């Protein structure tokens, strides 16, 4: 079977630093932090009282009020980002075979707010089981791709991927494989998450996973800095339209970049901690390079998982040195989580988009909030600290690693 080429023809983003692609890219290159005190609920008694929430977002600006009420926030976010990507691509079911257009979407948690609200309401009542009839359809992670396909009439492959923080990267990889094996002409893919809730913040606080730098939220996410002490929770969505190359060319679509490979691996080590030597991270990058058919020396930029956790940043840095050797010092490495916070299941999508835009615009966004070098990290690596750097990016990879040891890596190339 001849493997088909796959390209990216549409992008959509809803992030803590911008509510569309243009705003998101502007926030990235200008080093804007999305972290601020929580506004969704009273966080006074929480260890962490800040997060990277969306700014000036109202679902009813984009969705019918009645329809929006049937959706958890993570699905609302999915609808908004996917609508932008589909419009950007010019793809529609009227002009193209809808049986050959699919939706594969990632979310690490799904409808957490809905679950929290329904259980809270039940516990505050008299024990009579009164639940919203939309409780289950709002909560389940696979409902987001379901809603997208219903709205646009896409009848191709349709499912959700769940692998914690690697969820949307896995969705992108699955989409790549379905198209290059000839099972679809195009797939809308990406991920969304809406975990900035009492349960989300409380749960991650109980794990000691979050930064507690309440006196300076905007500097709390500081990947690779000596004084990092946890990630900052974010929310939002990212969407990409992946399309078979000849199909895209035939309809005159604009092409942002080519997606050339994807790798997956498992740490098989611990439910939350990374392998101390970065074994899973090393393997996933090697698997991705192998799948893409490229050599380590061809990679110009890496959007790292880079969550700002004490162990994770060290392990990933070691893995990059293992895979790339001396070439590692010539690569622009960055962590956009320093600005957006950690979008969990949506992280892979918005970070792949950042890599696509780095290729398109010849600019690598910064890793902000670097103040002090960590002597456990090789600081001869170019982490693109504090200021965006211009460079031609022909090949970029994007890493995402999730609780449970799930690792995924996506490779992108400038289109010929």
KACOR-V589061 format. One record per run of one state. SS is the DSSP state (H for helix, E for strand, - for the rest). FROM is the first residue (numbers start at 1). TO is the last residue. Records with the same first field share a line. If there is no record, write none. Layout:
SS=FROM-TO / FROM-TO
This chain:
-=1-5 / 16-17 / 19-20 / 30-35 / 38-49 / 53-58 / 62-64 / 70-72 / 90-97 / 107-111 / 124-134 / 140-142 / 153-157 / 162-163 / 181-185 / 194-197 / 207-209 / 211-216 / 220-224 / 226-230 / 232-232 / 235-235 / 251-256 / 267-278 / 293-295 / 299-300 / 304-309 / 331-331 / 335-336 / 341-341 / 343-343 / 362-362 / 365-366 / 368-372 / 374-381 / 383-384 / 386-388 / 391-394 / 403-405 / 414-416
E=6-15 / 18-18 / 36-37 / 50-52 / 101-106 / 158-161 / 186-193 / 210-210 / 225-225 / 231-231 / 233-234 / 236-244 / 257-266 / 301-303 / 332-334 / 342-342 / 363-364 / 367-367 / 373-373 / 382-382 / 385-385 / 389-390 / 395-402 / 406-413
H=21-29 / 59-61 / 65-69 / 73-89 / 98-100 / 112-123 / 135-139 / 143-152 / 164-180 / 198-206 / 217-219 / 245-250 / 279-292 / 296-298 / 310-330 / 337-340 / 344-361
